């Protein structure tokens, strides 16, 4: 067991529409799991999850129907909104940190997602975060 602290959290924040008809049981279970706070140890793990076959089969079927909140594990006031759609992940910075042009980033690849999450982390993370 590792003593390493996770970097990121992910949780379902909103329903934009009804779940797609015909969503399989595995996908419904994943949606229920994301209703609870999930944590990830690094950007690569989170990006891998967001681009996994399981995630894509559940949430990237067409237009976005679910909204997720991605945050820093050590400071839950630092967040991004993530809207998964078939062609891309839409990442919205409602705190206007300046990391993304126009506070919106569209990504379609796993490596690109990991890189942009690390860029955001490097800007918003502070060793003196409120939970230290």
N, CA, C and O atoms as CSV, one atom per row, in Angstrom:
chain,resi,resn,atom,element,x,y,z
A,1,UNK,N,N,0.836,-1.178,0.000
A,1,UNK,CA,C,0.000,0.000,0.000
A,1,UNK,C,C,0.881,1.240,0.000
A,1,UNK,O,O,1.867,1.303,0.735
A,2,UNK,N,N,0.542,2.201,-0.797
A,2,UNK,CA,C,1.342,3.405,-0.948
A,2,UNK,C,C,0.879,4.495,0.017
A,2,UNK,O,O,-0.313,4.628,0.295
A,3,UNK,N,N,1.833,5.265,0.521
A,3,UNK,CA,C,1.512,6.421,1.352
A,3,UNK,C,C,1.361,7.676,0.504
A,3,UNK,O,O,1.096,8.758,1.029
A,4,UNK,N,N,1.529,7.533,-0.786
A,4,UNK,CA,C,1.441,8.652,-1.707
A,4,UNK,C,C,0.031,9.246,-1.692
A,4,UNK,O,O,-0.959,8.514,-1.689
A,5,UNK,N,N,-0.049,10.573,-1.684
A,5,UNK,CA,C,-1.334,11.269,-1.705
A,5,UNK,C,C,-1.804,11.414,-3.142
A,5,UNK,O,O,-1.009,11.753,-4.018
A,6,UNK,N,N,-3.083,11.164,-3.401
A,6,UNK,CA,C,-3.597,11.376,-4.764
A,6,UNK,C,C,-3.462,12.840,-5.185
A,6,UNK,O,O,-3.381,13.737,-4.345
A,7,UNK,N,N,-3.441,13.062,-6.484
A,7,UNK,CA,C,-3.380,14.420,-7.036
A,7,UNK,C,C,-4.764,14.967,-7.360
A,7,UNK,O,O,-5.049,16.140,-7.119
A,8,UNK,N,N,-5.623,14.109,-7.908
A,8,UNK,CA,C,-6.891,14.573,-8.475
A,8,UNK,C,C,-8.081,13.822,-7.893
A,8,UNK,O,O,-7.963,12.689,-7.427
A,9,UNK,N,N,-9.228,14.488,-7.935
A,9,UNK,CA,C,-10.505,13.850,-7.627
A,9,UNK,C,C,-11.420,14.011,-8.836
A,9,UNK,O,O,-11.242,14.909,-9.658
A,10,UNK,N,N,-12.392,13.126,-8.920
A,10,UNK,CA,C,-13.385,13.188,-9.991
A,10,UNK,C,C,-14.707,12.716,-9.413
A,10,UNK,O,O,-14.768,11.689,-8.738
A,11,UNK,N,N,-15.767,13.474,-9.684
A,11,UNK,CA,C,-17.089,13.120,-9.182
A,11,UNK,C,C,-18.144,13.637,-10.158
A,11,UNK,O,O,-17.959,14.669,-10.803
A,12,UNK,N,N,-19.234,12.917,-10.253
A,12,UNK,CA,C,-20.361,13.368,-11.075
A,12,UNK,C,C,-20.930,14.626,-10.440
A,12,UNK,O,O,-21.212,14.648,-9.242
A,13,UNK,N,N,-21.099,15.670,-11.235
A,13,UNK,CA,C,-21.606,16.926,-10.696
A,13,UNK,C,C,-22.993,17.284,-11.209
A,13,UNK,O,O,-23.735,18.000,-10.536
A,14,UNK,N,N,-23.354,16.793,-12.399
A,14,UNK,CA,C,-24.661,17.159,-12.943
A,14,UNK,C,C,-25.094,16.219,-14.056
A,14,UNK,O,O,-24.278,15.617,-14.754
A,15,UNK,N,N,-26.401,16.119,-14.193
A,15,UNK,CA,C,-27.000,15.421,-15.326
A,15,UNK,C,C,-27.426,16.481,-16.327
A,15,UNK,O,O,-28.234,17.351,-16.003
A,16,UNK,N,N,-26.895,16.419,-17.530
A,16,UNK,CA,C,-27.271,17.362,-18.579
A,16,UNK,C,C,-28.478,16.867,-19.358
A,16,UNK,O,O,-29.211,17.653,-19.957
A,17,UNK,N,N,-28.672,15.564,-19.344
A,17,UNK,CA,C,-29.752,14.913,-20.079
A,17,UNK,C,C,-29.955,13.536,-19.449
A,17,UNK,O,O,-29.195,13.126,-18.571
A,18,UNK,N,N,-30.972,12.838,-19.900
A,18,UNK,CA,C,-31.166,11.463,-19.450
A,18,UNK,C,C,-30.025,10.599,-19.976
A,18,UNK,O,O,-29.444,10.884,-21.023
A,19,UNK,N,N,-29.722,9.559,-19.245
A,19,UNK,CA,C,-28.733,8.589,-19.723
A,19,UNK,C,C,-29.231,8.007,-21.039
A,19,UNK,O,O,-30.434,7.814,-21.214
A,20,UNK,N,N,-28.326,7.726,-21.959
A,20,UNK,CA,C,-28.743,7.159,-23.248
A,20,UNK,C,C,-29.522,5.856,-23.068
A,20,UNK,O,O,-29.213,5.047,-22.193
A,21,UNK,N,N,-30.522,5.672,-23.903
A,21,UNK,CA,C,-31.292,4.427,-23.878
A,21,UNK,C,C,-30.356,3.271,-24.211
A,21,UNK,O,O,-29.475,3.399,-25.060
A,22,UNK,N,N,-30.548,2.175,-23.555
A,22,UNK,CA,C,-29.740,0.995,-23.847
A,22,UNK,C,C,-28.388,0.970,-23.166
A,22,UNK,O,O,-27.548,0.132,-23.496
A,23,UNK,N,N,-28.158,1.879,-22.215
A,23,UNK,CA,C,-26.895,1.877,-21.479
A,23,UNK,C,C,-26.776,0.555,-20.720
A,23,UNK,O,O,-27.683,0.184,-19.975
A,24,UNK,N,N,-25.672,-0.151,-20.906
A,24,UNK,CA,C,-25.543,-1.468,-20.281
A,24,UNK,C,C,-25.321,-1.361,-18.771
A,24,UNK,O,O,-25.025,-0.287,-18.247
A,25,UNK,N,N,-25.467,-2.481,-18.096
A,25,UNK,CA,C,-25.387,-2.521,-16.637
A,25,UNK,C,C,-24.019,-2.056,-16.134
A,25,UNK,O,O,-23.939,-1.354,-15.126
A,26,UNK,N,N,-22.963,-2.435,-16.815
A,26,UNK,CA,C,-21.605,-2.033,-16.431
A,26,UNK,C,C,-21.464,-0.508,-16.470
A,26,UNK,O,O,-20.836,0.084,-15.592
A,27,UNK,N,N,-22.046,0.120,-17.484
A,27,UNK,CA,C,-21.990,1.578,-17.611
A,27,UNK,C,C,-22.813,2.260,-16.527
A,27,UNK,O,O,-22.410,3.297,-16.000
A,28,UNK,N,N,-23.957,1.685,-16.193
A,28,UNK,CA,C,-24.778,2.237,-15.109
A,28,UNK,C,C,-24.036,2.153,-13.781
A,28,UNK,O,O,-24.103,3.078,-12.971
A,29,UNK,N,N,-23.329,1.050,-13.555
A,29,UNK,CA,C,-22.539,0.906,-12.330
A,29,UNK,C,C,-21.417,1.941,-12.273
A,29,UNK,O,O,-21.126,2.488,-11.210
A,30,UNK,N,N,-20.793,2.207,-13.409
A,30,UNK,CA,C,-19.741,3.221,-13.452
A,30,UNK,C,C,-20.318,4.591,-13.128
A,30,UNK,O,O,-19.709,5.349,-12.372
A,31,UNK,N,N,-21.475,4.923,-13.681
A,31,UNK,CA,C,-22.123,6.204,-13.384
A,31,UNK,C,C,-22.428,6.311,-11.889
A,31,UNK,O,O,-22.249,7.375,-11.296
A,32,UNK,N,N,-22.884,5.226,-11.283
A,32,UNK,CA,C,-23.155,5.226,-9.841
A,32,UNK,C,C,-21.873,5.392,-9.036
A,32,UNK,O,O,-21.863,6.090,-8.022
A,33,UNK,N,N,-20.797,4.759,-9.478
A,33,UNK,CA,C,-19.510,4.897,-8.795
A,33,UNK,C,C,-19.037,6.342,-8.829
A,33,UNK,O,O,-18.513,6.848,-7.836
A,34,UNK,N,N,-19.217,7.007,-9.960
A,34,UNK,CA,C,-18.770,8.395,-10.085
A,34,UNK,C,C,-19.645,9.373,-9.305
A,34,UNK,O,O,-19.311,10.554,-9.202
A,35,UNK,N,N,-20.753,8.897,-8.760
A,35,UNK,CA,C,-21.556,9.738,-7.876
A,35,UNK,C,C,-20.833,9.929,-6.542
A,35,UNK,O,O,-21.165,10.832,-5.774
A,36,UNK,N,N,-19.846,9.075,-6.272
A,36,UNK,CA,C,-18.996,9.196,-5.090
A,36,UNK,C,C,-17.642,9.743,-5.538
A,36,UNK,O,O,-17.233,9.552,-6.683
A,37,UNK,N,N,-16.969,10.408,-4.648
A,37,UNK,CA,C,-15.679,10.999,-4.971
A,37,UNK,C,C,-14.644,9.921,-5.262
A,37,UNK,O,O,-14.392,9.050,-4.429
A,38,UNK,N,N,-14.049,9.983,-6.446
A,38,UNK,CA,C,-12.988,9.058,-6.856
A,38,UNK,C,C,-11.673,9.832,-6.879
A,38,UNK,O,O,-11.663,11.031,-7.158
A,39,UNK,N,N,-10.575,9.158,-6.592
A,39,UNK,CA,C,-9.283,9.846,-6.595
A,39,UNK,C,C,-8.306,9.141,-7.522
A,39,UNK,O,O,-8.411,7.944,-7.787
A,40,UNK,N,N,-7.343,9.937,-8.010
A,40,UNK,CA,C,-6.334,9.457,-8.950
A,40,UNK,C,C,-4.984,9.991,-8.501
A,40,UNK,O,O,-4.857,11.150,-8.106
A,41,UNK,N,N,-3.974,9.125,-8.568
A,41,UNK,CA,C,-2.652,9.487,-8.073
A,41,UNK,C,C,-1.864,10.397,-8.998
A,41,UNK,O,O,-0.947,11.083,-8.546
A,42,UNK,N,N,-2.195,10.420,-10.274
A,42,UNK,CA,C,-1.469,11.296,-11.195
A,42,UNK,C,C,-2.312,11.565,-12.436
A,42,UNK,O,O,-3.348,10.935,-12.651
A,43,UNK,N,N,-1.853,12.504,-13.241
A,43,UNK,CA,C,-2.593,12.909,-14.440
A,43,UNK,C,C,-2.674,11.787,-15.460
A,43,UNK,O,O,-3.680,11.655,-16.158
A,44,UNK,N,N,-1.629,10.979,-15.556
A,44,UNK,CA,C,-1.641,9.875,-16.523
A,44,UNK,C,C,-2.727,8.860,-16.177
A,44,UNK,O,O,-3.422,8.367,-17.066
A,45,UNK,N,N,-2.876,8.545,-14.885
A,45,UNK,CA,C,-3.926,7.609,-14.470
A,45,UNK,C,C,-5.315,8.173,-14.754
A,45,UNK,O,O,-6.190,7.458,-15.243
A,46,UNK,N,N,-5.514,9.443,-14.451
A,46,UNK,CA,C,-6.812,10.073,-14.700
A,46,UNK,C,C,-7.108,10.118,-16.191
A,46,UNK,O,O,-8.219,9.798,-16.614
A,47,UNK,N,N,-6.125,10.511,-16.988
A,47,UNK,CA,C,-6.317,10.558,-18.443
A,47,UNK,C,C,-6.595,9.169,-19.000
A,47,UNK,O,O,-7.432,9.008,-19.888
A,48,UNK,N,N,-5.900,8.174,-18.482
A,48,UNK,CA,C,-6.136,6.801,-18.918
A,48,UNK,C,C,-7.579,6.387,-18.629
A,48,UNK,O,O,-8.222,5.750,-19.463
A,49,UNK,N,N,-8.083,6.747,-17.461
A,49,UNK,CA,C,-9.472,6.442,-17.112
A,49,UNK,C,C,-10.446,7.172,-18.038
A,49,UNK,O,O,-11.399,6.571,-18.535
A,50,UNK,N,N,-10.211,8.469,-18.272
A,50,UNK,CA,C,-11.120,9.265,-19.107
A,50,UNK,C,C,-11.148,8.805,-20.564
A,50,UNK,O,O,-12.092,9.105,-21.295
A,51,UNK,N,N,-10.118,8.081,-20.980
A,51,UNK,CA,C,-10.051,7.586,-22.360
A,51,UNK,C,C,-10.148,6.062,-22.423
A,51,UNK,O,O,-9.885,5.458,-23.463
A,52,UNK,N,N,-10.525,5.453,-21.314
A,52,UNK,CA,C,-10.650,3.992,-21.292
A,52,UNK,C,C,-11.885,3.544,-22.071
A,52,UNK,O,O,-12.835,4.303,-22.259
A,53,UNK,N,N,-11.843,2.317,-22.509
A,53,UNK,CA,C,-12.987,1.750,-23.234
A,53,UNK,C,C,-14.235,1.765,-22.354
A,53,UNK,O,O,-15.330,2.061,-22.833
A,54,UNK,N,N,-14.072,1.448,-21.075
A,54,UNK,CA,C,-15.199,1.424,-20.151
A,54,UNK,C,C,-15.839,2.815,-20.034
A,54,UNK,O,O,-17.063,2.940,-20.083
A,55,UNK,N,N,-15.013,3.857,-19.880
A,55,UNK,CA,C,-15.514,5.226,-19.760
A,55,UNK,C,C,-16.170,5.664,-21.065
A,55,UNK,O,O,-17.252,6.251,-21.053
A,56,UNK,N,N,-15.522,5.383,-22.180
A,56,UNK,CA,C,-16.075,5.783,-23.474
A,56,UNK,C,C,-17.399,5.091,-23.756
A,56,UNK,O,O,-18.310,5.712,-24.304
A,57,UNK,N,N,-17.526,3.815,-23.395
A,57,UNK,CA,C,-18.781,3.087,-23.605
A,57,UNK,C,C,-19.908,3.627,-22.734
A,57,UNK,O,O,-21.080,3.509,-23.092
A,58,UNK,N,N,-19.563,4.214,-21.602
A,58,UNK,CA,C,-20.578,4.741,-20.691
A,58,UNK,C,C,-20.949,6.190,-20.997
A,58,UNK,O,O,-22.125,6.551,-20.952
A,59,UNK,N,N,-19.957,7.020,-21.306
A,59,UNK,CA,C,-20.198,8.462,-21.339
A,59,UNK,C,C,-19.896,9.155,-22.662
A,59,UNK,O,O,-20.297,10.302,-22.859
A,60,UNK,N,N,-19.202,8.486,-23.563
A,60,UNK,CA,C,-18.801,9.162,-24.802
A,60,UNK,C,C,-19.517,8.540,-26.000
A,60,UNK,O,O,-18.892,8.082,-26.956
A,61,UNK,N,N,-20.843,8.541,-25.916
A,61,UNK,CA,C,-21.672,7.893,-26.927
A,61,UNK,C,C,-22.231,8.873,-27.953
A,61,UNK,O,O,-22.610,8.460,-29.049
A,62,UNK,N,N,-22.287,10.116,-27.631
A,62,UNK,CA,C,-22.875,11.144,-28.502
A,62,UNK,C,C,-22.634,12.484,-27.842
A,62,UNK,O,O,-21.514,12.791,-27.434
A,63,UNK,N,N,-23.689,13.287,-27.735
A,63,UNK,CA,C,-23.571,14.557,-27.022
A,63,UNK,C,C,-23.383,14.294,-25.533
A,63,UNK,O,O,-23.783,13.252,-25.015
A,64,UNK,N,N,-22.771,15.252,-24.861
A,64,UNK,CA,C,-22.556,15.116,-23.419
A,64,UNK,C,C,-23.898,14.996,-22.704
A,64,UNK,O,O,-24.812,15.782,-22.956
A,65,UNK,N,N,-24.016,14.019,-21.819
A,65,UNK,CA,C,-25.236,13.862,-21.028
A,65,UNK,C,C,-24.961,13.919,-19.525
A,65,UNK,O,O,-25.882,13.881,-18.710
A,66,UNK,N,N,-23.676,14.011,-19.178
A,66,UNK,CA,C,-23.277,14.050,-17.778
A,66,UNK,C,C,-22.151,15.067,-17.623
A,66,UNK,O,O,-21.321,15.233,-18.517
A,67,UNK,N,N,-22.132,15.742,-16.482
A,67,UNK,CA,C,-21.045,16.651,-16.160
A,67,UNK,C,C,-20.277,16.114,-14.973
A,67,UNK,O,O,-20.863,15.585,-14.029
A,68,UNK,N,N,-18.968,16.252,-15.024
A,68,UNK,CA,C,-18.096,15.780,-13.955
A,68,UNK,C,C,-17.310,16.954,-13.394
A,68,UNK,O,O,-17.004,17.906,-14.113
A,69,UNK,N,N,-16.990,16.885,-12.122
A,69,UNK,CA,C,-16.122,17.883,-11.518
A,69,UNK,C,C,-14.788,17.225,-11.218
A,69,UNK,O,O,-14.720,16.222,-10.506
A,70,UNK,N,N,-13.742,17.794,-11.761
A,70,UNK,CA,C,-12.374,17.336,-11.545
A,70,UNK,C,C,-11.735,18.338,-10.596
A,70,UNK,O,O,-11.822,19.545,-10.821
A,71,UNK,N,N,-11.104,17.860,-9.556
A,71,UNK,CA,C,-10.509,18.776,-8.595
A,71,UNK,C,C,-9.158,18.315,-8.100
A,71,UNK,O,O,-8.710,17.205,-8.388
A,72,UNK,N,N,-8.522,19.193,-7.350
A,72,UNK,CA,C,-7.283,18.830,-6.674
A,72,UNK,C,C,-7.639,18.095,-5.390
A,72,UNK,O,O,-8.513,18.535,-4.642
A,73,UNK,N,N,-6.986,17.010,-5.138
A,73,UNK,CA,C,-7.252,16.217,-3.939
A,73,UNK,C,C,-6.998,17.032,-2.679
A,73,UNK,O,O,-7.749,16.928,-1.709
A,74,UNK,N,N,-5.947,17.838,-2.690
A,74,UNK,CA,C,-5.559,18.576,-1.490
A,74,UNK,C,C,-6.221,19.938,-1.359
A,74,UNK,O,O,-6.046,20.608,-0.341
A,75,UNK,N,N,-6.969,20.359,-2.356
A,75,UNK,CA,C,-7.674,21.646,-2.270
A,75,UNK,C,C,-8.914,21.573,-3.151
A,75,UNK,O,O,-8.855,21.835,-4.353
A,76,UNK,N,N,-10.027,21.217,-2.543
A,76,UNK,CA,C,-11.260,20.987,-3.297
A,76,UNK,C,C,-11.887,22.264,-3.848
A,76,UNK,O,O,-12.913,22.205,-4.526
A,77,UNK,N,N,-11.285,23.410,-3.565
A,77,UNK,CA,C,-11.779,24.650,-4.174
A,77,UNK,C,C,-11.200,24.847,-5.579
A,77,UNK,O,O,-11.658,25.719,-6.316
A,78,UNK,N,N,-10.208,24.053,-5.951
A,78,UNK,CA,C,-9.585,24.128,-7.281
A,78,UNK,C,C,-10.226,23.059,-8.155
A,78,UNK,O,O,-9.946,21.871,-7.994
A,79,UNK,N,N,-11.081,23.477,-9.078
A,79,UNK,CA,C,-11.853,22.513,-9.867
A,79,UNK,C,C,-11.941,22.902,-11.339
A,79,UNK,O,O,-11.751,24.057,-11.721
A,80,UNK,N,N,-12.234,21.902,-12.135
A,80,UNK,CA,C,-12.575,22.046,-13.546
A,80,UNK,C,C,-13.865,21.262,-13.776
A,80,UNK,O,O,-14.147,20.298,-13.064
A,81,UNK,N,N,-14.637,21.675,-14.762
A,81,UNK,CA,C,-15.790,20.891,-15.191
A,81,UNK,C,C,-15.390,20.101,-16.426
A,81,UNK,O,O,-14.723,20.625,-17.319
A,82,UNK,N,N,-15.797,18.849,-16.474
A,82,UNK,CA,C,-15.483,17.970,-17.603
A,82,UNK,C,C,-16.791,17.444,-18.177
A,82,UNK,O,O,-17.633,16.906,-17.459
A,83,UNK,N,N,-16.942,17.611,-19.493
A,83,UNK,CA,C,-18.130,17.145,-20.193
A,83,UNK,C,C,-17.692,16.168,-21.281
A,83,UNK,O,O,-17.176,16.587,-22.317
A,84,UNK,N,N,-17.893,14.870,-21.054
A,84,UNK,CA,C,-17.475,13.872,-22.045
A,84,UNK,C,C,-18.496,13.744,-23.175
A,84,UNK,O,O,-19.689,13.567,-22.930
A,85,UNK,N,N,-18.016,13.835,-24.405
A,85,UNK,CA,C,-18.850,13.642,-25.591
A,85,UNK,C,C,-18.121,12.687,-26.528
A,85,UNK,O,O,-16.959,12.350,-26.302
A,86,UNK,N,N,-18.796,12.261,-27.561
A,86,UNK,CA,C,-18.240,11.242,-28.454
A,86,UNK,C,C,-16.897,11.653,-29.057
A,86,UNK,O,O,-15.961,10.854,-29.086
A,87,UNK,N,N,-16.798,12.882,-29.535
A,87,UNK,CA,C,-15.592,13.308,-30.253
A,87,UNK,C,C,-14.497,13.873,-29.360
A,87,UNK,O,O,-13.333,13.917,-29.757
A,88,UNK,N,N,-14.865,14.312,-28.143
A,88,UNK,CA,C,-13.877,15.013,-27.325
A,88,UNK,C,C,-14.320,15.088,-25.871
A,88,UNK,O,O,-15.470,14.814,-25.526
A,89,UNK,N,N,-13.372,15.465,-25.044
A,89,UNK,CA,C,-13.666,15.876,-23.676
A,89,UNK,C,C,-13.621,17.394,-23.669
A,89,UNK,O,O,-12.635,17.990,-24.104
A,90,UNK,N,N,-14.659,18.010,-23.188
A,90,UNK,CA,C,-14.688,19.459,-23.046
A,90,UNK,C,C,-14.333,19.761,-21.596
A,90,UNK,O,O,-15.032,19.334,-20.677
A,91,UNK,N,N,-13.248,20.496,-21.397
A,91,UNK,CA,C,-12.788,20.844,-20.055
A,91,UNK,C,C,-12.978,22.345,-19.888
A,91,UNK,O,O,-12.451,23.142,-20.664
A,92,UNK,N,N,-13.740,22.720,-18.862
A,92,UNK,CA,C,-14.103,24.122,-18.647
A,92,UNK,C,C,-13.528,24.588,-17.314
A,92,UNK,O,O,-13.711,23.943,-16.281
A,93,UNK,N,N,-12.832,25.715,-17.357
A,93,UNK,CA,C,-12.229,26.312,-16.170
A,93,UNK,C,C,-13.093,27.492,-15.739
A,93,UNK,O,O,-12.882,28.619,-16.187
A,94,UNK,N,N,-14.067,27.230,-14.870
A,94,UNK,CA,C,-14.970,28.286,-14.406
A,94,UNK,C,C,-14.290,29.266,-13.457
A,94,UNK,O,O,-14.862,30.308,-13.134
A,95,UNK,N,N,-13.077,28.949,-13.005
A,95,UNK,CA,C,-12.329,29.840,-12.121
A,95,UNK,C,C,-11.392,30.763,-12.898
A,95,UNK,O,O,-10.699,31.592,-12.308
A,96,UNK,N,N,-11.374,30.618,-14.215
A,96,UNK,CA,C,-10.589,31.502,-15.093
A,96,UNK,C,C,-9.141,31.635,-14.640
A,96,UNK,O,O,-8.658,32.744,-14.410
A,97,UNK,N,N,-8.453,30.514,-14.511
A,97,UNK,CA,C,-7.059,30.537,-14.057
A,97,UNK,C,C,-6.088,30.977,-15.149
A,97,UNK,O,O,-4.925,31.262,-14.865
A,98,UNK,N,N,-6.557,31.036,-16.389
A,98,UNK,CA,C,-5.701,31.447,-17.491
A,98,UNK,C,C,-4.943,30.316,-18.149
A,98,UNK,O,O,-4.146,30.554,-19.056
A,99,UNK,N,N,-5.171,29.098,-17.714
A,99,UNK,CA,C,-4.467,27.954,-18.292
A,99,UNK,C,C,-4.964,27.664,-19.704
A,99,UNK,O,O,-4.175,27.324,-20.585
A,100,UNK,N,N,-6.266,27.798,-19.918
A,100,UNK,CA,C,-6.866,27.505,-21.225
A,100,UNK,C,C,-7.336,28.799,-21.875
A,100,UNK,O,O,-7.937,29.651,-21.220
A,101,UNK,N,N,-7.061,28.938,-23.148
A,101,UNK,CA,C,-7.549,30.097,-23.890
A,101,UNK,C,C,-9.073,30.089,-23.864
A,101,UNK,O,O,-9.702,29.099,-24.238
A,102,UNK,N,N,-9.657,31.185,-23.427
A,102,UNK,CA,C,-11.104,31.268,-23.318
A,102,UNK,C,C,-11.676,30.398,-22.211
A,102,UNK,O,O,-12.891,30.216,-22.130
A,103,UNK,N,N,-10.811,29.858,-21.357
A,103,UNK,CA,C,-11.189,29.008,-20.221
A,103,UNK,C,C,-11.850,27.698,-20.620
A,103,UNK,O,O,-12.518,27.060,-19.806
A,104,UNK,N,N,-11.663,27.298,-21.873
A,104,UNK,CA,C,-12.209,26.033,-22.375
A,104,UNK,C,C,-11.107,25.297,-23.123
A,104,UNK,O,O,-10.341,25.897,-23.877
A,105,UNK,N,N,-11.038,23.993,-22.904
A,105,UNK,CA,C,-10.086,23.171,-23.643
A,105,UNK,C,C,-10.805,21.938,-24.160
A,105,UNK,O,O,-11.541,21.285,-23.420
A,106,UNK,N,N,-10.593,21.624,-25.412
A,106,UNK,CA,C,-11.185,20.441,-26.043
A,106,UNK,C,C,-10.058,19.459,-26.332
A,106,UNK,O,O,-9.097,19.799,-27.021
A,107,UNK,N,N,-10.172,18.250,-25.811
A,107,UNK,CA,C,-9.121,17.273,-26.073
A,107,UNK,C,C,-9.730,15.939,-26.472
A,107,UNK,O,O,-10.825,15.569,-26.048
A,108,UNK,N,N,-8.978,15.237,-27.300
A,108,UNK,CA,C,-9.474,13.955,-27.790
A,108,UNK,C,C,-8.518,12.801,-27.512
A,108,UNK,O,O,-8.906,11.640,-27.639
A,109,UNK,N,N,-7.289,13.095,-27.141
A,109,UNK,CA,C,-6.305,12.036,-26.925
A,109,UNK,C,C,-5.875,11.919,-25.475
A,109,UNK,O,O,-5.878,12.900,-24.733
A,110,UNK,N,N,-5.508,10.719,-25.083
A,110,UNK,CA,C,-5.104,10.454,-23.701
A,110,UNK,C,C,-3.865,11.252,-23.293
A,110,UNK,O,O,-3.850,11.858,-22.222
A,111,UNK,N,N,-2.830,11.260,-24.129
A,111,UNK,CA,C,-1.608,11.998,-23.784
A,111,UNK,C,C,-1.870,13.490,-23.688
A,111,UNK,O,O,-1.351,14.163,-22.798
A,112,UNK,N,N,-2.674,14.004,-24.605
A,112,UNK,CA,C,-3.038,15.421,-24.592
A,112,UNK,C,C,-3.773,15.762,-23.290
A,112,UNK,O,O,-3.519,16.801,-22.679
A,113,UNK,N,N,-4.677,14.886,-22.877
A,113,UNK,CA,C,-5.426,15.113,-21.642
A,113,UNK,C,C,-4.484,15.133,-20.444
A,113,UNK,O,O,-4.592,16.019,-19.596
A,114,UNK,N,N,-3.570,14.185,-20.357
A,114,UNK,CA,C,-2.613,14.146,-19.245
A,114,UNK,C,C,-1.761,15.412,-19.217
A,114,UNK,O,O,-1.518,15.976,-18.149
A,115,UNK,N,N,-1.311,15.856,-20.375
A,115,UNK,CA,C,-0.471,17.059,-20.446
A,115,UNK,C,C,-1.226,18.301,-19.995
A,115,UNK,O,O,-0.685,19.115,-19.247
A,116,UNK,N,N,-2.470,18.455,-20.441
A,116,UNK,CA,C,-3.223,19.658,-20.079
A,116,UNK,C,C,-3.589,19.637,-18.597
A,116,UNK,O,O,-3.632,20.688,-17.958
A,117,UNK,N,N,-3.853,18.452,-18.044
A,117,UNK,CA,C,-4.145,18.364,-16.611
A,117,UNK,C,C,-2.916,18.717,-15.779
A,117,UNK,O,O,-3.037,19.373,-14.744
A,118,UNK,N,N,-1.743,18.292,-16.216
A,118,UNK,CA,C,-0.514,18.646,-15.497
A,118,UNK,C,C,-0.220,20.138,-15.612
A,118,UNK,O,O,0.268,20.754,-14.665
A,119,UNK,N,N,-0.517,20.712,-16.769
A,119,UNK,CA,C,-0.320,22.162,-16.923
A,119,UNK,C,C,-1.230,22.904,-15.940
A,119,UNK,O,O,-0.788,23.824,-15.252
A,120,UNK,N,N,-2.496,22.500,-15.879
A,120,UNK,CA,C,-3.440,23.128,-14.946
A,120,UNK,C,C,-2.973,22.925,-13.507
A,120,UNK,O,O,-2.971,23.869,-12.716
A,121,UNK,N,N,-2.580,21.701,-13.164
A,121,UNK,CA,C,-2.108,21.393,-11.813
A,121,UNK,C,C,-0.931,22.294,-11.436
A,121,UNK,O,O,-0.889,22.829,-10.329
A,122,UNK,N,N,0.014,22.460,-12.343
A,122,UNK,CA,C,1.210,23.256,-12.043
A,122,UNK,C,C,0.874,24.723,-11.784
A,122,UNK,O,O,1.615,25.414,-11.084
A,123,UNK,N,N,-0.228,25.199,-12.337
A,123,UNK,CA,C,-0.644,26.588,-12.121
A,123,UNK,C,C,-1.428,26.735,-10.815
A,123,UNK,O,O,-1.205,27.692,-10.073
A,124,UNK,N,N,-2.335,25.812,-10.525
A,124,UNK,CA,C,-3.252,26.010,-9.393
A,124,UNK,C,C,-2.799,25.368,-8.086
A,124,UNK,O,O,-3.280,25.750,-7.019
A,125,UNK,N,N,-1.883,24.398,-8.147
A,125,UNK,CA,C,-1.458,23.717,-6.922
A,125,UNK,C,C,-0.539,24.598,-6.094
A,125,UNK,O,O,0.334,25.286,-6.624
A,126,UNK,N,N,-0.751,24.564,-4.800
A,126,UNK,CA,C,0.110,25.269,-3.864
A,126,UNK,C,C,0.453,24.321,-2.721
A,126,UNK,O,O,-0.419,23.616,-2.212
A,127,UNK,N,N,1.712,24.303,-2.321
A,127,UNK,CA,C,2.111,23.471,-1.182
A,127,UNK,C,C,1.396,23.911,0.089
A,127,UNK,O,O,1.262,23.140,1.039
A,128,UNK,N,N,0.943,25.150,0.093
A,128,UNK,CA,C,0.238,25.688,1.256
A,128,UNK,C,C,-1.273,25.608,1.069
A,128,UNK,O,O,-2.013,26.455,1.569
A,129,UNK,N,N,-1.724,24.588,0.345
A,129,UNK,CA,C,-3.156,24.413,0.100
A,129,UNK,C,C,-3.906,24.343,1.424
A,129,UNK,O,O,-3.328,24.012,2.460
A,130,UNK,N,N,-5.163,24.649,1.382
A,130,UNK,CA,C,-5.940,24.767,2.615
A,130,UNK,C,C,-6.046,23.474,3.413
A,130,UNK,O,O,-6.372,23.527,4.599
A,131,UNK,N,N,-5.783,22.313,2.812
A,131,UNK,CA,C,-5.912,21.054,3.537
A,131,UNK,C,C,-4.582,20.537,4.066
A,131,UNK,O,O,-4.523,19.404,4.544
A,132,UNK,N,N,-3.527,21.314,4.001
A,132,UNK,CA,C,-2.228,20.893,4.566
A,132,UNK,C,C,-2.147,21.285,6.002
A,132,UNK,O,O,-1.139,21.023,6.658
